[in-house]
Amino acid sequence: MFMFQGPFAKQALNIIGNVVSNYIPQPVPPKTTYAVSKSNESEEERQFRRVFQQIAGDDMEVSPQELCNILNKVVSKHDDLKTDGFSLESCRGMVAVMDSDSTGKLGFDEFKYLWNNVKRWQCIYKQFDSDRSGAISADELPAALRAAGFDLNEEVVKLITRRYSDENGNIDFDNFICCLVRMDAMIRAFKALDKNNTGTIRANLPEWLQLTMYS
């Protein structure tokens, strides 16, 4: 079994444990057959499914390329969002952390979960871009993360800034979304492994590699 050890590891686990205990992610709906899902849908959900069918095509799953296309089509209509656009690599990463059955694509429920989060996080991004620069600055980031449900300490916020910001410490829209998608998914994975809610996990090497490499 793989287990974190040493002073740095204990500190990291404390950070992770605090984040996990404070964040309550919405569960990804279990996959159901098309007939069952359709029979229980509201009119709004039926409309969303029609949009999904247009994006996904004949295989009824959204590939990283298809996700990239639709996200960039949407953000291109928002001049108030600073972004270089979603790259194919960033969309591969988002699909990977959302892909519960390891098909390399997103089914309807997975895509709907992601899309609803992106819409919610877009509203938060605009709300906390207080200087209307189109980006989230290092000063604006902690409050934006808290609004998204991530109550992080200063050390973690600095790590996120270092990983996702430009040379001026500003995080543009695509990087903000990629960061939150990954954090949401990793916390859900951590909670699934922390069955006794202790704030620590044990995993063998294959489990650890599956968790960290396909994400």
C-alpha positions in Angstrom: 0.0 0.0 0.0 1.1 3.5 -0.8 0.9 6.0 2.1 2.1 9.5 2.5 4.9 9.8 5.1 7.3 12.5 6.4 6.8 16.1 7.5 6.0 17.5 4.1 3.5 14.7 3.3 1.8 15.2 6.7 1.5 19.0 5.9 0.1 18.2 2.5 -2.4 15.8 3.9 -3.6 18.4 6.4 -4.1 20.9 3.6 -6.0 18.3 1.5 -8.0 17.2 4.5 -9.1 20.7 5.3 -10.1 21.4 1.6 -12.0 18.1 1.4 -13.9 18.6 4.6 -15.0 22.1 3.5 -16.0 21.3 -0.1 -19.2 19.4 -0.9 -19.1 18.6 -4.6 -22.3 17.8 -6.4 -22.3 14.1 -7.3 -22.1 13.2 -10.9 -25.4 11.4 -11.8 -25.0 7.7 -12.4 -25.0 6.7 -16.0 -28.4 5.4 -17.2 -29.7 4.1 -20.5 -31.0 6.7 -23.0 -34.6 5.4 -22.7 -34.6 5.6 -18.9 -33.0 9.1 -18.8 -35.4 10.4 -21.5 -38.5 9.2 -19.7 -37.6 11.2 -16.5 -36.5 14.4 -18.2 -38.1 17.8 -17.9 -38.6 20.0 -21.0 -35.4 21.9 -20.1 -33.5 18.7 -19.9 -34.8 17.6 -23.2 -33.7 20.8 -24.8 -30.2 20.3 -23.3 -30.1 16.8 -24.6 -30.9 18.1 -28.1 -27.9 20.5 -27.8 -25.8 17.6 -26.5 -26.7 15.5 -29.5 -25.6 18.3 -31.9 -22.3 18.6 -30.1 -21.6 14.9 -29.6 -22.6 13.5 -33.0 -23.6 10.0 -33.9 -21.6 8.3 -31.0 -23.5 10.4 -28.4 -20.3 11.2 -26.5 -18.2 14.4 -26.4 -14.6 14.0 -27.3 -11.8 16.4 -26.2 -11.9 18.0 -29.7 -15.6 18.5 -29.6 -15.4 19.9 -26.1 -12.7 22.3 -27.2 -14.8 23.4 -30.2 -18.0 24.2 -28.2 -16.1 25.9 -25.3 -14.2 28.2 -27.7 -17.4 28.9 -29.6 -19.1 30.1 -26.4 -16.2 32.1 -25.0 -15.7 33.9 -28.3 -19.0 35.6 -27.7 -17.9 37.1 -24.4 -15.6 40.0 -24.8 -15.5 40.5 -21.0 -13.6 37.2 -20.5 -9.9 37.3 -21.0 -8.8 34.0 -22.6 -6.4 32.6 -25.2 -9.1 30.0 -25.8 -9.2 26.4 -24.5 -6.4 24.3 -25.9 -7.0 20.7 -27.0 -4.6 19.6 -24.2 -6.6 21.4 -21.5 -9.8 19.8 -22.8 -8.1 16.4 -22.8 -7.4 17.1 -19.1 -10.9 18.1 -18.3 -12.3 15.0 -20.1 -9.9 12.8 -18.2 -10.9 14.0 -14.8 -14.6 13.8 -15.7 -14.5 10.5 -17.5 -15.9 8.0 -14.9 -15.9 5.0 -17.3 -12.5 5.7 -19.0 -13.9 5.8 -22.5 -11.9 9.0 -23.3 -15.1 10.9 -23.9 -18.0 12.4 -21.9 -21.4 10.8 -21.9 -24.5 12.9 -21.4 -24.5 13.0 -17.6 -20.8 13.7 -17.4 -21.1 16.5 -19.9 -24.1 18.0 -18.2 -22.3 18.0 -14.9 -19.3 19.7 -16.4 -21.4 22.2 -18.4 -23.4 23.3 -15.4 -20.3 23.8 -13.4 -18.7 25.9 -16.2 -21.8 28.1 -16.3 -21.8 28.6 -12.5 -18.0 29.3 -12.4 -18.3 31.7 -15.3 -20.7 33.8 -13.2 -18.3 33.7 -10.2 -15.4 34.7 -12.5 -17.3 37.8 -13.7 -18.5 38.6 -10.2 -15.0 38.6 -8.6 -13.2 40.3 -11.5 -13.7 43.5 -9.6 -11.5 45.7 -11.7 -13.1 44.5 -14.9 -9.8 43.5 -16.4 -11.3 40.3 -17.8 -9.0 38.1 -15.6 -8.8 37.1 -12.0 -5.9 38.7 -10.2 -4.0 37.2 -7.3 -5.9 39.5 -4.9 -9.3 38.5 -6.4 -8.6 34.8 -6.5 -9.1 33.8 -2.8 -12.7 35.2 -2.7 -13.5 33.7 -6.1 -12.4 30.3 -4.9 -14.4 30.6 -1.7 -17.5 31.5 -3.7 -16.9 28.4 -5.8 -16.9 26.3 -2.6 -13.1 25.9 -2.2 -12.1 27.4 1.2 -8.3 27.1 0.7 -5.4 28.3 2.9 -2.9 30.9 1.7 -0.3 28.2 0.8 -2.6 26.4 -1.6 -3.8 29.6 -3.2 -0.2 30.5 -3.9 0.4 27.1 -5.5 -2.7 27.6 -7.7 -1.6 31.1 -8.7 1.9 29.8 -9.6 0.4 26.9 -11.6 -2.4 28.7 -13.5 -1.5 32.4 -13.7 0.5 34.4 -16.2 3.7 36.3 -15.4 1.7 39.1 -13.8 -0.2 36.8 -11.4 -3.5 37.0 -13.4 -5.6 33.9 -14.2 -7.6 34.0 -17.5 -10.9 32.3 -18.0 -9.8 29.0 -19.5 -7.2 28.5 -16.8 -9.7 29.4 -14.1 -12.1 26.8 -15.4 -9.4 24.1 -15.9 -8.2 24.7 -12.3 -11.7 24.3 -10.8 -12.6 21.3 -12.9 -9.5 19.5 -11.7 -9.9 20.5 -8.1 -13.5 19.4 -8.1 -12.6 16.0 -9.6 -9.6 15.4 -7.4 -11.6 16.1 -4.2 -14.4 13.8 -5.4 -11.7 11.1 -6.0 -10.2 11.7 -2.6 -13.6 11.5 -0.9 -14.2 8.2 -2.7 -11.0 6.7 -1.3 -11.4 8.3 2.2 -14.3 5.9 3.1 -14.1 6.6 6.8 -13.8 10.4 6.4 -10.5 10.6 8.2 -8.8 13.2 5.9 -6.2 10.6 4.8 -6.1 7.9 2.2 -4.2 4.7 1.6 -3.7 3.4 -2.0 -1.6 0.8 -3.7 0.6 1.9 -6.6 -1.8 1.0 -9.4 -4.6 2.9 -7.6 -2.3 5.9 -7.1 -1.2 5.9 -10.8 -4.8 5.5 -12.0 -5.8 8.5 -9.9 -2.9 10.8 -10.8 -1.9 9.8 -14.4 -5.3 9.9 -16.1 -6.3 13.3 -14.9 
